[in-house]
C-alpha cells in the first residue's frame, strides 16, 4: 500500500468515527464525554484526555449526568451520559492549552 492510499484510508476512518459518534449522540440524546469529544473530531486517546478534564469540570459546574452502561468488546462498564447542553456548560469552564483541545472546547460549547 502506498502513502496516498494510507492517507486516504486514515482520513476515511477518522471521518467515519466522528460521524458515528455524532449519530449515536443524536439518536440517544446523550453520550459519554469521550463520545462527545470524538464527535467533535478528536482521536480516541485525545478524547479520553479531554473527557477526564471535562469530568473534573462537571463537579465545578454542578452537572451530574445520567448513569448508564457502556458496552465495549463484550464488557459492560458503568458510565455517565451527558446531553449536549450539559457538555457545553462543562466546556465553558474548561481551559485547555493545546490548540487542538481549544478547537474542541469551542466546538463543544457551540454544539448545544
Residue pairs with C-beta under 8 A, 6 or more apart in sequence:
14 43
17 38
17 44
18 38
18 39
18 40
18 41
21 31
21 35
21 36
21 38
21 39
22 39
24 31
24 35
24 39
25 31
25 35
25 36
25 39
25 84
28 81
29 83
30 65
30 66
30 68
30 81
30 82
30 83
31 39
31 81
31 82
32 51
32 68
32 70
32 79
32 80
32 81
32 82
33 50
33 51
33 54
33 55
33 80
33 82
33 87
33 90
34 44
34 47
34 48
34 51
35 47
36 51
36 82
36 84
36 87
36 108
36 111
37 46
37 47
37 48
37 50
37 51
37 54
37 104
37 108
38 44
38 47
39 111
40 104
40 107
40 108
40 111
41 103
41 104
41 107
42 50
42 100
42 104
46 100
46 101
49 101
50 94
50 96
50 101
50 104
50 105
53 94
53 96
54 87
54 90
54 91
54 94
57 90
57 91
57 93
57 94
58 64
58 65
58 82
58 86
58 90
60 93
61 89
61 90
61 92
61 93
63 82
63 86
63 89
63 90
64 80
65 80
65 81
65 82
65 86
66 80
66 81
66 82
67 78
67 79
67 80
67 81
68 78
68 79
68 80
68 81
69 76
69 77
69 78
69 79
70 76
70 77
70 78
70 79
71 77
82 90
84 111
84 112
85 112
87 108
87 111
87 112
88 108
88 109
88 110
88 111
88 112
90 108
91 105
91 106
91 108
91 109
92 109
94 105
96 102
96 104
96 105
